[in-house]
Amino acid sequence: MPKISGSARNKLVLAVLIVVFIAGWVFLDVPPLSTLRTWADTLGPWFPVAFWLLYILITQFPIPRTVMTVSAGILFGSVQGILIAITATTVSAVISLLIVRTLLRDWVEARLTHPAVEQINRRLEERGWLAIFSLRLIAAVPFSVLNYAAALTRVPVLPFAIATFAGSLPGTVLVTIFGDTLTGEANPVVIAVMAVLAVIGLSGLILDARLPARK
């Protein structure tokens, strides 16, 4: 039986993961609250762990994490809900970063040779935490897509994780506490604070663009 080369093996693994990703994106969805409550009754004290793992799994895909965050507030209350949501958010982001970076970055980098791309990479490598932190404050920036994009740069893992935690924390706290937005009635306080966070995030991006990168 002929041996499979390392390159062929990587391509095969990548193809399988792409199929799994597409299948997950199409078929995976956030369970309704009624289902989550049933799981809570069944799993008892293990339910917070199961919910935390489900949160990480769901947010690997381009699925808005807001529903999971709201559900955390409804099911666990403010304090425990915030703790579960923000830690799951940070761990999920790091996992996405490492998976995409391991499988795709070398392939992408070999094809992105424009000097502007190298300049962006260098800037993110030096202080990528500021850009990540600023973008996390902007609710309109998709969580998972930012993870994928950051994985294709040289932003270090630890600053990425810290910036994700700090930048996601304000919005996570708000969405967890104001779980009543699940009813579809937009809370004006939440909207106002989200707008302020977006302004702060955009200001951080402007500041990062104005700061010189080291040669």
N, C-alpha and C positions, 0 to 999 in steps of 0.2 A: 504493500500500500504506500503510494508516494506521500512524502511529507509536505505539509502546507507551510509555505514560507511565512516569515513574520509579517511582511507587507500584505500578503493575501489574507492572513488571519485577521489583521487589523481591519481590512476592508470588509471582511465577512462580519466581524463584530459590529462594525459601524452600520452595515446594511440591516442587521437584525435590530439594532437599537433604533434605527430610523423607522422601521416597520412598527416596533413597539411604541415609539413616540407618537406616530400617526394614529395607531389604534387607540392609545390612551387619550389623545386629544379628541378623537371622535366619540369614543364610548364612555370615557370617564367624566363624571360630573359630581358636583357637591350634593351629598345626600340631603333630602329635606329634613327639617327639624323633627318631624314625627319619627323618621327613621333613626335619627341620632338619639332621640329620647329612648327609643326602644333598645338601642345598643347600650345606652347608659344603664337601663334597668337590668340588661342581661350581663354586662361585664362588671358592673359594680365598681369597686375601687380601681380597677384596671382601665376604666373608660377614659380618664384623662390621658393615659399613655397611648391608647388606641387613637384618640382624637388627634393627639400631637403628631403621631406617625402619619395619620391620614392627611393632616394639614401639609406636612412635608411632601407627601406623594402628590397631592392635588396641585400644589404650587410648582411642581417640576414642569408643568404644562402651561400653555398660554391660556389659563383659566383665571379670571379675576379672583384674588384672594379675599376680597371684601366680604363675601358671604360667609367664608370660614371664620373670619375675624368677628363678624357680627354674631355668628353662632357660638363662638367662644364666650362672648359676653353674656349671651342669653343662658347658656348651659352651665357656666362656671362662675358667673358674677364678675365684677370688675377686676379685682386683684388677681385671682387665679386665671381669669380669661386673658388678661393682658400678659401675664407671665407665659402662658402657653402659646399665645399668638406670636409674641415678639421673639421668643426663643426658636419656635418652629420656623418663623420667617427667616431668621439669620442662618440657621442650619440648612434650610432648603436652598437659600441663595448660594452658600458655599458649595453644596453638593452639585448644583447646576453648573457653577463656575468650573469645578474640577472635572466633571464629566465632559463638558464641551471643550474645555482647554486640552484635555488629554487626547481627545479623539480628532479634533478639528483644527486647532490653532496652527500646527505646523503646516498642514495642507493649505490653509488660508494665507498664512504669512508668505509662503513661497510664491503666491500669486499677487500679493499686494506689495509692490516694490516702489510705489510712488513716494518721493520724499515727504509729501504732506502726511502720508500714513505713518511714516517713521516718526515724524514730529509729534503727531497725536499720541502714538505709542509711548514716546519718551516722556511726554507731559503726564500721561496717565501713570507711568511707572514712577515718576517723581512724586506726584501728589494726586494720584487717582482718587484718594479718599475724599477730596473736596468735591470733585465732579460726581462721584457716586452718592455722597451725602446730599448734595444739592438735588440730584435727580430723584432720590428717594422721597424727598419732601414734596415732590410734585405728584399729586394723585393720578394725573392723566398719563404718566409714564408707566407702561405695563411692567409689572414686577419681573416676570419671567424673561421677557424680551431684553430687559436691561442686564439680567444675569448672563444671557447668551452673548450679548454684545461685549460685556466686560471680559468674558472668557477669551475673546479673540484679541485682547490687548495684553499688555504686560503688567497690569495693575496687580500688585502683590496680594496674596490671599488674606493675610491678617488685616491690613488696612481696609480691604474690601469688606471683610466681615464686620469690623468696627463701624465703618461708615454706614453699612446696611442697617446695623442695629440702631445706631443713633439717628439716622435719617428716617427710618421706618417707625421709630418709637412714637413720635407725636401723633401721626395719623392712626397708628394701631390703637393707641390709648383712646383717641376720640371715637373711632368706629366701635371699639369694644364697649365703651361706656354708653354711647348713644345707640344701643342695639335696636331701638324702636324705629330706626330708619328702614328696617326690614319690611315694615308695613307699606313702604312706598311713599310715605309722607316725609318729604325732605325737611330735616330740622334746620332752621335758619342759622343756628349757632354753629352746627357742623359745617355748613356751607361757608360761613364767614371765616372760620378758622382754617378750613382747607384752602381758601383763597389766600389767606395770609401766609400759610406754609408754602404755597406755590410761588408767591412773590419772593419769599426768602430763598427758595430753591433756585429761582431764576437769577437772583442777585449773586448767589454763590457761583453759578455758572459764568456769569459776566466777570466776576472777580477772578475766577480761574483763567478765563481767556485773556485777561489783561496782565496777569502775572507772567513774567518772562520764564521760559524754560531754560534750564542749564544747558550749555553747549557741550 
